Amino acid sequence: MTRGLLREKRLEKYTILYEIPENYTTISSGIFGGFGKYRYIILKTVSRDFNERDVYKWCRREILDKYNLPNETVVLLTCVDVNDRVRIIENVEDNTIDVVMTIGLEPVVCIDYDKIYTPLVGGTINIVVCTDTKLTPQGLLDLYRTIIEAKTIAIVDTLLECNSRPTGTMTDTLTISAPIDYKGYTTCSIVTTIGNKLSRIVYRNIIQKYIQNLENTKLEDIISRIVKNEIRYRKVIIETLWRPRRDLNPGPTA
């Protein structure tokens, strides 16, 4: 059995800590995230009515200070029960990948969203990836891009209801940790070994979660919903993105 790279420790029923290996570089869109040498990741469930005006101040008081954690800690909040998280540890050639995901599929968002607002916390797709594969800084960023693409493709394939094609939830995050080596991989696209492996993991687990949510739904209702949404999305493309070229002059006719 492959051993995970992230050391997991439960702090409370709905709060889990992951320790990142020393000297790994992390890029994260989570709270307190960024690009640098981070030591810990916190995965925490909050209530659906969570409404802190200053979420950074709240996280510092209720998490960093409470558990005596350093500033180099990424905080990932979700309304999904963190005890239902997915964890996958696999080998890729001679390297290890360690993936942790919380998968919430609401509120779903899209480009033609009716209301633009500052998000707090939703169902949230939180994706944490740790690999001992040596990457250049560009390679780390490229892997970030690849995983985001895989997440988006999965959400698009669910055809969740939105005004246009869905892309995810309003608070999705991605955190990747790996050792930086300027002789490491620079390209980690979806057709590379590590990029493809991680894309498959992310895609498969999001789709599986979507299917689980439909367990009590009749097949004909699912098909009807998919067809209806597909027609609506294509109608949006035709009505809002395509415009006749009125300035074109076909010239004289024979």
N, C-alpha and C positions, 0 to 999 in steps of 0.2 A: 504494500500500500504506500502510495506517495505521501510524503509528509508535507503539510502546508507550510507556507512561508510566513503567514500572518499568525502571530500568537494571540489566541482568543481568550478573553476573560470576561465573565459576566459580573457587572457591577451591581445591577439590580434586575428585577424581572424584565423590565423593558429597556434596559441600557446595557449595551455590549461594547467592550473595548477591544480593539485590534492593535497589536504592537507591530510596527513596521521594522524590518531588519535594519541594522545600523548601516550608515553610509549609502542608503538608497535615496534616490531623488524622486520627489513626488510632484505631480501636477494634479490639481483638484479644483473643481468648481463648488465644493462644499463650503460651509461656513468656516471662516478663518483659513480657507484654502488659498491656493496660489501655486507658485513654483518654488521648490526649495527642499530642504532637509527636514522632513516631518518625522515625528516619532510615533504618533498614535492617531488612530481613527476611532471616533465614537459613533455608534449607530444607536439612535434613540427614537422610541415611539412617543409621540405626543398626541393629545386629544384632538378630535376633529374641530373643536371650537378654539383651538390654540390661536391667540390673537395678541401677541406681544408686540408693542410698537417698536421696540428696539431689540430685535432678536439676538444681535451680537452681545448686547449687555446681559440679556437673559442667559445665553449660553455660557458666558464667562462666569456668571454668578452660580447658576444651577448645575454646571458641568465642570468647567476647568477648575474653579475655586473649590467646589464641593469635593472633587476627587483628587485635588492637588496635582493637576495635569499642567504641563508646560504650554507656552503659547504655540509651540509647534504641534498642534493637535487639530485635526480636521473633524468637524462636527457635521453629521448627516442626520437630519430630522425627517420623520415620516409619520403619517397617520396609520400606516400599515403596521401590523404587529411584527416587531423584529424577530419574534420567535418563529415566524413563518419564513424567515430568510432562506435563500438558496445559497449553498456553498458547494463549489466544484473545485477539486484539486486534481490536476492532470499533468502528464508529461508531454512536452513538445520537443521532439528530438532528444537532446541531452539536457533540456531545461524544464523547469517547473512553472506552471501558472496556477495561481490561487485566486479564485473569483468568489466574491460575496455580493448578493443582490437582494434588495427588497423591491418587490414589483407591485406597484399600485397603478391602476389604469384610469384614475380620475382625479381631478377634472381634466379631460382630454383637451388639447389645444390645437389650433391650426392657424394659418396665415390670415384667413378671413374671420378672425375672432371678433365678436360683437363688442367686447369691452377690453380695453388694455388697462392693466392695473399692476401694482406692485404685489407680487405673490408673497404669501407667508409659507404655509405648509399644506401640501395636498397628499394624495395617495403616494405619489412620488416613486419614480424608478431610480433608485440609488444603485450605482454599479461601482464596485471596488475591485481593482485588478492589481495583483502583485506578481511580478515575475523576476526570476533571477537571470533572464536573458539580458545580455549586455546591449544597451542601446545608446546611440548618440543622442544629444539633446533634440536634434531634428527627428530622430527615430521615435523618441518618446512622444513628441507632438504628433507625429504621423500615426502612431498607434492610437492616440486619443481620437484623432479624426476618424479612423477606421471603426472604432467601437461605437462612436456616435452615429456613424452611417448605419451600422448593423442594428442599433436600437431603433433608428428612424424607419428603416425598412420593415422591421417587425411590426411597429405600430401602424404603418401604412397598410400592411397586409391584414391587420385585424379589421380594418375598415370601421373603426370606432366612429361614432357619430359626432360630426363637427360641421361647420359651414363649408369647409373645404377639406382636403386630405389631412388627417391627423398626423402630428409629428411626435407626440409624447404628452407628458403632463406639464403643468406650469412650473414645477420645481425639480425636474430631473437633474441628477448630478452624476458626475463621473470622476473617479479618483484612480490614478495609476501610479504605482511605485516600481522602480527598477534601478539597477546599478547603471550609472552613466560611464561609458567608455567611448572615447573618440574613435576607437577601432571597431566599435559595435555596429549593430544594424542601423542604417539610416532610413531605409524604406520598410514600412510595416503595413502595407496596404492589404486589402481583403484577399489578394491572391498570394500573399506570402504565408509561410508556414504558421507563424504566430498570429498574424492578423486574421487568417482564415479560421484558425482554431477558436480564437476568442469571439469572432463574429458568429460562428455557429453556436457557441455556448449562449451568448446573449440573445440571439434570435430565437433559438429553440425554447429557452426558458420563458421569454415573454409570450410567445405563442401558446405554450402550455398553460400559462396562467390565464390567458384569455379564454382558452377552451374550458378550463376548470370553472370559470365564471358562467359558462353557458351550459353547464351539466344538466340543469333542469329546464332547458329551453328546447322546444321541439325543433327538429331538423328543418322542417319547412319554414318555420319562423326565422331561423338563422339565415337560410338561403334568401328569403324575402328581404330581410334587412340588408344583407350584403348587396343584392341587386339594386335595391332602392338607393343605398348610399353611393354605389358606383355610378348610377345614372345621375344623381345629384352632383357628384364631384365633377363629372365630365361636363355637365351643363354649366357649372361655374367656370370651367376653363374656356368654354365657347363664349359665354356671355361677358366675362370680365377680362380675359386675356387676349381674345382675338377681336380685332377691329378691322373693318374693310379699309383698304388703302384708297381713300377717295382721291388722293393726289395722283394716282396712276392714270396716265393717258394712253389708252391702247393704240392711239394713232388712227389714221384713216383706214377705213375698210375698203376692200376691193369692190 
